[in-house]
Amino acid sequence: MIDIEAMPNLADVPRVQAALRPDETAFWFEDEVTTFRDLDVRSAEVANGLIALGVQPQDRVGYLAKNTSQYYEMLYGCARSRSVMTAVNTRLAAPEVKFILSDAGAKVLFVGKDFYAMAEQIRDELPDLTTIIAIDGGHPDWPDYKTWRDSQDAAAPGLTPEDDDDVIQLYTSGTTGLPKGVQLTNLNYRELFRQARQLEWSSYDAGDAVMNAMPLFHVAGVNLGILGSIQGARTVVLREIDPQLILRLVQEHQIKHAFWVPAVILILTQQPNVREIDWSSLKQVFYGASPIAESLLLEAKEIMDARFTQLYGLTETVGAGTFLPPEAHDPSWGKLRSCGVPYPGTVVRCVDGEGKSVPTGEVGEIVIKAGFVMKGYWNRPEATTESIRNGFFHTGDAGYFDEDGFLYIHDRVKDMIVSGGENVYPAEVENAIFGHPGVADVAVIGVPDEKWGEAVKAIVVRKPDQDPTPESIIAWARERIAGYKCPKTVDFIDALPRNPSGKILRKDLREPYWKGMTRRVG
């Protein structure tokens, strides 16, 4: 059970749990165990170390590394120093990472060995960045993380967190192609916990093993470790997705709770030894970030014999919004294509262009009102005002409610593509492709993909007397943006369909690929 009264802020978690269960395991990572006492001491050391480096309350601290249990020492250390943890998507290209760290004004950057070279490349272009700390050590110019951490004072820093303090800032792409920093506060998380403790999927017993395999630059990945540690559970952290390792650790650690996106569930069910695994410990699987095929869901339920819960939410809502409970996964309910019902105390509506609720069964934009809706977009007041109106966050997703109050996602109001749980905005991909010498015009759309939900497709108009190949266009884009954003396929067309004002008619471009499908997302 989440004890909100004892731990009203993230900064309180290590101290309270260390008093309750000091020698119990908080995190396991590659055979390294972190007890709750360790978490309390180390997060205090991180906090004092950041303060000694000149980090002030609400300054941003960057994290550029694959998953590690040490992330949570840093996260709670930031909370205790009233600074803001800003984990950067490790799949981004160097210019994109530079933009995010620059936009955040990060003063300190914790960086993993896989990204030392990238950090060296962009270091001189980040004037706000004063210190880089090498998580894995071995860098000639940067402090080794463990040595730096252990040299700090272990006493509680003595700062008092405030409800409105930003504690986590995660970046999400925007329709302009520029990522936006989502400001998540102590109050946002407290409201999430208040509602999550009423739900089965987020309720763990002390000592339960929770698998944290999703990336920590995503809200789902971050939340798993927080929900685990705030309830005294044992969180098993994976550096990255490795299906055979996941299967082995499910057995070895007697995993009870796990979050996997549909693409990971698919990969797991395709493993040749998946039916040889002892799944008896697994109590529940929760999934989200993209839709799941009904056939895959039913197969996974049969193999794993666990209770499944679908989650729908966004970074801007701390990952919360609606949930499809385990009982509704019974095919006889007829709700497998739904993303569920609103969280307790949460208002979810489908509205028309004037913000008025549409009738049951009619499609409108999904809007959410709750205490877990973000404070805003960092340094983007206009985007914040556009997204949060009359207390409702406008998701950009279009959906409808059925007569039983279950929400269905029908399409997207915005042009965003969700591929394997990653958000991709066409404008950003189009900007990367436009410079290709053989491209006169381009539009990017999402098309159905069995594995990833949606795949990125570029529709290209060739320049006169030019004959670019799909391979050359994809390679050109890959040099400029992250690989997951690059088109998987390229089609050619004589002219792009546009309305009288010149806007590309993406719906017309999408239609041939989605024809016959009632749900126009993956």
C-alpha positions in Angstrom: 0.0 0.0 0.0 1.3 3.5 -0.9 1.5 5.5 2.3 1.0 9.1 1.0 0.8 10.6 4.4 4.3 9.3 5.4 5.8 10.0 2.0 4.1 13.1 0.5 7.1 13.9 -1.7 9.6 11.8 -3.6 12.4 13.1 -1.3 10.8 11.3 1.6 10.8 7.8 0.1 14.4 6.7 0.9 14.3 8.0 4.5 11.0 6.4 5.4 11.7 3.1 3.7 15.2 2.9 5.3 13.5 3.2 8.7 10.9 0.5 7.9 13.0 -2.1 6.1 16.7 -1.0 6.0 18.2 -4.4 5.0 15.6 -5.3 2.4 16.4 -5.0 -1.3 15.2 -1.9 -3.0 16.8 -2.5 -6.4 18.6 -5.4 -8.1 20.8 -4.7 -11.1 23.2 -7.1 -12.7 23.8 -8.9 -9.5 24.4 -5.7 -7.5 21.9 -5.2 -4.7 20.9 -1.8 -3.3 19.1 -2.0 0.1 16.7 0.7 1.3 19.4 1.8 3.8 21.8 2.1 0.8 19.2 4.1 -1.1 18.8 6.5 1.8 22.5 7.0 2.3 23.4 7.3 -1.4 20.6 9.6 -2.3 21.7 11.9 0.5 25.2 11.8 -0.7 24.1 12.6 -4.3 22.0 15.5 -3.0 24.9 17.0 -1.0 27.2 16.4 -3.9 24.9 18.3 -6.3 24.6 21.2 -3.8 28.4 21.3 -3.5 28.6 21.6 -7.3 26.5 24.7 -7.1 23.2 23.1 -8.2 20.3 25.3 -6.9 16.7 24.3 -6.2 14.9 23.7 -9.5 18.1 23.5 -11.6 18.0 20.6 -14.1 20.4 17.6 -13.8 20.9 15.5 -16.9 21.1 11.7 -17.2 22.3 10.1 -20.4 22.8 6.4 -19.9 21.0 3.1 -20.3 19.0 1.7 -17.4 20.8 1.3 -14.1 19.7 1.1 -10.5 22.0 4.0 -9.8 19.5 6.2 -11.7 17.2 6.0 -8.7 20.0 7.1 -6.3 20.3 10.1 -8.6 16.6 10.7 -8.9 16.0 10.7 -5.2 19.2 12.7 -4.7 17.8 15.3 -7.0 14.5 15.3 -5.2 16.3 15.8 -1.8 18.3 18.7 -3.2 15.2 20.1 -4.9 16.8 19.8 -8.3 15.1 18.2 -11.3 16.1 14.9 -12.9 16.1 15.1 -16.7 16.8 11.8 -18.3 17.5 12.0 -22.1 16.3 9.6 -24.7 19.4 7.4 -25.4 18.2 6.7 -28.9 18.6 10.3 -30.0 21.3 11.7 -32.2 23.9 14.0 -30.8 22.3 17.2 -32.1 19.0 16.2 -30.5 20.7 15.4 -27.2 22.5 18.8 -27.3 19.2 20.6 -27.9 17.5 18.9 -24.9 20.4 19.5 -22.5 20.7 23.1 -23.7 17.0 23.7 -23.4 17.0 22.3 -19.9 20.0 24.3 -19.0 21.4 21.2 -17.2 24.3 22.1 -14.9 25.4 18.5 -14.2 25.3 15.5 -16.5 25.5 11.9 -15.4 26.7 9.9 -18.4 27.1 6.2 -19.1 30.0 4.7 -20.9 28.0 4.1 -24.1 27.6 7.8 -24.4 31.0 9.2 -23.4 31.9 9.9 -27.0 28.7 11.7 -27.6 29.1 13.8 -24.5 32.6 14.7 -25.5 31.3 15.8 -28.9 28.6 18.2 -27.6 30.3 19.3 -24.4 31.7 22.6 -25.7 28.3 23.6 -27.1 26.6 23.5 -23.6 27.6 26.6 -21.7 25.3 25.9 -18.8 26.9 22.5 -18.2 29.6 22.8 -15.5 30.2 19.1 -14.5 30.1 15.7 -16.2 30.2 12.7 -14.0 31.1 9.3 -15.5 28.6 6.7 -14.2 30.8 3.8 -15.2 34.1 5.5 -14.4 37.2 5.1 -16.6 37.1 8.6 -18.1 40.4 10.6 -17.9 38.7 14.0 -17.4 35.4 13.3 -15.5 34.9 12.1 -11.9 34.0 8.5 -11.4 30.4 8.4 -10.1 30.8 6.0 -7.2 34.0 7.7 -6.0 32.3 11.1 -6.3 29.2 9.9 -4.5 31.0 8.2 -1.6 33.1 11.2 -0.9 30.0 13.3 -0.1 28.4 14.0 3.3 25.7 11.3 4.0 23.7 13.5 6.3 20.2 14.6 5.2 20.5 17.8 3.2 17.8 19.5 5.3 15.9 21.1 2.4 12.1 21.1 2.5 10.5 20.1 -0.8 7.5 22.0 -2.0 4.4 20.7 -3.7 5.0 22.8 -6.8 8.7 21.7 -7.1 9.4 20.0 -10.5 11.0 16.7 -9.7 11.2 15.1 -13.1 11.4 16.6 -16.6 11.0 14.3 -19.5 11.1 15.4 -23.1 8.4 14.7 -25.7 8.5 15.7 -29.3 6.2 18.5 -30.6 4.4 19.1 -33.8 7.1 21.6 -34.8 9.7 18.9 -34.4 11.3 20.6 -31.3 11.1 18.4 -28.1 9.3 20.0 -25.2 10.2 19.4 -21.5 7.3 18.1 -19.5 7.4 19.5 -15.9 6.2 16.9 -13.4 5.9 18.0 -9.8 5.7 16.5 -6.3 2.0 17.3 -6.4 1.5 15.5 -9.7 3.1 12.3 -8.3 1.2 12.6 -5.0 -2.0 12.6 -6.9 -0.9 9.7 -9.1 -0.1 7.7 -5.9 -3.4 8.7 -4.3 -5.3 7.2 -7.3 -2.9 4.3 -8.0 -3.2 2.9 -4.5 -6.8 2.2 -5.3 -6.0 0.0 -8.4 -4.8 -3.5 -8.6 -2.1 -3.0 -11.2 -0.2 -0.5 -9.0 -0.6 -2.2 -5.7 2.5 -4.3 -4.5 3.3 -5.9 -1.3 6.6 -5.2 0.5 9.2 -7.6 -0.9 7.3 -8.3 -4.2 9.6 -8.5 -7.2 8.8 -5.9 -9.9 10.5 -6.0 -13.3 11.7 -2.6 -14.6 12.8 -3.3 -18.2 11.4 -0.1 -19.9 13.8 2.8 -20.5 14.1 5.4 -17.8 13.7 8.3 -20.2 10.0 7.2 -20.5 7.5 7.9 -17.8 6.5 4.3 -17.6 10.0 3.2 -16.9 10.6 5.8 -14.2 7.3 5.1 -12.6 7.9 1.4 -12.1 10.9 2.0 -9.9 9.1 4.8 -7.9 6.0 2.7 -7.4 8.2 -0.2 -6.3 10.3 1.7 -3.8 7.4 3.7 -2.3 5.7 0.4 -1.4 8.9 -1.5 -0.3 9.0 -3.8 -3.3 12.1 -5.2 -4.9 12.7 -3.7 -8.3 14.7 -5.7 -10.8 16.2 -3.3 -13.3 17.4 -4.4 -16.8 19.9 -2.3 -18.7 17.9 -2.8 -21.9 15.4 -5.1 -23.4 16.8 -8.6 -23.7 14.1 -11.2 -24.2 16.1 -14.2 -23.0 17.3 -12.3 -19.9 13.7 -11.3 -19.2 12.6 -14.9 -19.3 15.5 -16.0 -17.1 14.9 -13.3 -14.5 11.2 -13.9 -14.3 12.1 -17.4 -12.9 15.2 -16.5 -10.9 13.6 -13.5 -9.1 10.0 -14.8 -9.0 8.8 -11.7 -10.7 5.2 -10.8 -9.6 4.6 -7.6 -11.5 5.9 -6.4 -14.9 5.2 -3.6 -17.4 6.0 -4.5 -21.1 5.0 -2.6 -24.2 3.2 -4.7 -26.8 6.3 -4.9 -29.0 8.1 -6.6 -26.0 5.2 -8.9 -25.3 5.3 -9.9 -29.0 9.1 -10.6 -28.8 8.7 -12.7 -25.6 5.9 -14.8 -27.1 8.1 -15.5 -30.1 11.0 -16.9 -28.0 11.4 -20.7 -28.7 11.5 -21.5 -25.0 8.7 -19.3 -23.8 6.5 -22.2 -22.9 9.2 -23.9 -20.9 9.4 -20.9 -18.5 7.9 -21.2 -15.1 5.5 -18.3 -15.1 3.8 -19.3 -11.8 5.1 -16.3 -9.8 3.8 -13.7 -12.3 0.7 -12.1 -10.8 0.1 -9.3 -13.2 1.3 -7.7 -16.5 0.4 -4.2 -17.3 1.0 -2.8 -20.8 0.6 0.4 -22.8 2.3 3.0 -24.9 0.7 1.5 -28.0 -2.2 -0.7 -28.9 -2.0 -4.5 -28.9 -3.3 -7.0 -31.3 -6.1 -9.1 -29.8 -4.6 -12.3 -31.0 -1.3 -11.4 -29.3 -3.0 -10.4 -26.1 -4.9 -13.7 -25.9 -1.8 -15.7 -26.6 0.3 -13.9 -24.0 -2.5 -14.4 -21.4 -2.6 -18.1 -22.2 1.2 -18.5 -21.9 1.8 -16.3 -18.8 -1.4 -17.1 -17.0 -1.3 -13.6 -15.4 -3.8 -10.8 -14.9 -3.4 -8.2 -17.7 -4.2 -4.5 -17.4 -3.9 -2.0 -20.2 -2.8 1.6 -19.3 -3.5 4.7 -21.4 -1.8 7.9 -20.5 0.8 10.4 -21.6 4.0 11.9 -20.3 2.0 15.0 -19.6 -0.3 13.1 -17.3 2.5 11.1 -15.5 1.4 8.2 -17.7 -2.1 8.0 -16.2 -5.5 8.4 -17.7 -7.5 5.3 -18.2 -7.0 1.6 -17.5 -8.6 -1.6 -18.8 -8.9 -3.9 -15.8 -8.1 -7.6 -15.9 -11.7 -8.8 -15.9 -12.4 -6.7 -19.1 -9.7 -8.8 -20.8 -12.2 -11.6 -21.0 -13.2 -11.7 -24.7 -16.9 -12.2 -23.7 -16.9 -8.6 -22.4 -16.2 -7.3 -25.9 -13.8 -4.6 -24.6 -10.4 -5.8 -25.9 -10.1 -2.9 -28.3 -10.9 -0.4 -25.5 -8.3 1.4 -23.4 -10.5 1.2 -20.4 -12.2 3.5 -17.9 -10.9 6.7 -16.2 -8.7 6.5 -13.1 -10.6 7.2 -9.8 -11.3 10.9 -9.5 -10.2 11.6 -13.0 -12.3 13.3 -15.6 -11.9 12.1 -19.1 -14.0 13.4 -21.9 -14.2 13.4 -25.7 -14.9 16.9 -26.9 -15.6 18.8 -30.1 -13.7 21.7 -31.5 -15.5 24.1 -29.0 -14.6 21.9 -26.0 -18.1 20.5 -25.6 -18.5 16.8 -24.8 -19.7 14.8 -27.7 -22.5 12.2 -27.3 -21.8 8.6 -26.5 -20.4 6.8 -29.6 -19.3 10.0 -31.3 -15.6 10.7 -31.9 -14.0 13.7 -30.3 -10.6 14.8 -28.9 -9.7 13.0 -25.6 -9.1 15.5 -22.8 -8.1 14.7 -19.2 -8.5 16.7 -16.0 -6.7 15.5 -12.9 -4.2 16.5 -10.3 -1.6 14.5 -12.2 -1.7 16.8 -15.3 1.7 18.4 -15.7 2.5 21.9 -14.6 3.4 22.8 -18.1 6.0 22.6 -20.8 9.4 24.0 -19.7 10.0 27.4 -21.3 7.0 26.9 -23.7 4.2 29.1 -22.2 2.3 29.2 -25.5 2.4 25.4 -25.9 1.3 25.1 -22.3 -1.7 27.4 -22.8 -2.6 25.6 -26.0 -2.5 22.1 -24.4 -4.1 22.9 -21.0 -7.5 24.7 -21.4 -10.0 25.1 -18.5 -8.0 22.6 -16.5 -8.2 19.9 -19.2 -5.1 18.6 -21.0 -5.8 18.1 -24.7 -4.2 14.8 -25.7 -4.4 15.2 -29.4 -5.9 11.7 -29.6 -9.4 11.2 -30.9 -11.7 8.6 -29.4 -15.2 7.8 -28.2 -16.9 6.3 -25.1 -19.3 3.4 -25.4 -22.5 3.0 -23.5 -20.7 1.3 -20.6 -18.2 4.2 -20.2 -15.2 2.5 -21.8 -12.9 4.7 -23.9 -11.8 3.7 -27.4 -9.0 5.5 -29.3 -10.1 6.0 -32.9 -7.5 8.2 -34.4 -5.2 11.1 -33.7 -6.1 14.7 -33.9 -2.5 15.5 -34.2 -0.2 13.9 -36.7 1.9 12.0 -34.2 3.0 8.5 -35.0 3.5 6.0 -32.2 6.0 3.3 -33.2 6.9 0.7 -30.6 5.9 3.1 -27.8 8.1 5.9 -29.2 6.5 9.2 -30.3 7.5 10.4 -33.8 6.3 13.7 -35.3 6.2 13.9 -39.1 7.6 17.5 -39.2 10.8 16.4 -37.6 11.3 13.5 -40.0 10.3 15.7 -43.0 12.8 18.3 -42.0 15.6 15.7 -41.9 14.6 14.3 -45.4 14.1 17.7 -47.2 17.8 18.3 -47.6 18.3 15.2 -49.7 19.4 16.3 -53.2 16.8 14.2 -54.9 13.8 15.2 -52.8 11.4 18.0 -54.0 8.7 17.4 -51.5 7.9 14.9 -48.7 5.2 13.9 -46.3 5.6 11.4 -43.4 2.8 9.2 -42.2 2.3 6.2 -39.9 1.2 2.9 -41.5 0.1 -0.3 -39.9 2.9 -2.5 -38.6 2.3 -5.9 -36.9 5.3 -5.6 -34.6 5.6 -1.9 -33.8 1.9 -0.9 -34.1 2.8 1.8 -36.6 5.8 2.2 -38.9 7.2 5.5 -40.3 6.6 5.9 -44.0 7.9 8.7 -46.2 5.9 9.8 -49.3 8.4 11.5 -51.6 8.1 13.7 -54.7 11.3 13.4 -56.7 13.1 16.5 -58.1 13.1 16.7 -61.9 15.7 14.5 -63.5 16.6 12.9 -60.1 16.0 9.3 -59.2 16.7 8.9 -55.5 16.4 5.4 -54.1 14.5 4.6 -50.9 17.7 3.3 -49.3 19.5 6.6 -50.0 16.7 8.7 -48.4 16.6 6.4 -45.3 20.4 6.6 -45.0 20.2 10.4 -45.3 17.7 10.7 -42.6 19.6 8.3 -40.3 22.5 10.7 -40.3 20.4 13.5 -38.9 17.8 12.0 -36.5 17.4 9.0 -34.3 17.1 5.6 -36.0 13.6 4.9 -34.7 12.3 8.2 -36.3 13.6 7.3 -39.7 11.2 6.0 -42.3 11.2 2.2 -42.6 9.8 2.5 -46.2 9.6 5.2 -48.9 7.0 5.5 -51.6 7.1 7.9 -54.5 4.3 10.1 -55.8 4.0 12.8 -58.5 2.5 15.5 -56.1 1.4 15.6 -52.5 -2.3 16.3 -51.9 -2.8 19.6 -50.2 -5.8 21.8 -49.2 -6.3 25.3 -50.5 -4.0 26.8 -47.8 -1.2 24.4 -48.7 -1.5 22.0 -45.8 -0.7 18.4 -46.6 -3.8 16.2 -46.5 -2.3 13.4 -44.5 -5.6 11.7 -44.1 -5.7 11.1 -47.8 -2.2 9.8 -47.8 -3.0 7.4 -44.9 -6.2 6.1 -46.3 -4.9 3.4 -48.7 -2.7 1.9 -45.9 -5.5 1.9 -43.3 -8.4 1.0 -45.5 -10.8 -1.5 -43.9 -9.5 -0.8 -40.4 -12.0 0.6 -37.9 -9.2 1.9 -35.7 -6.8 4.3 -37.4 -3.9 3.8 -35.0 -1.6 0.8 -34.7 
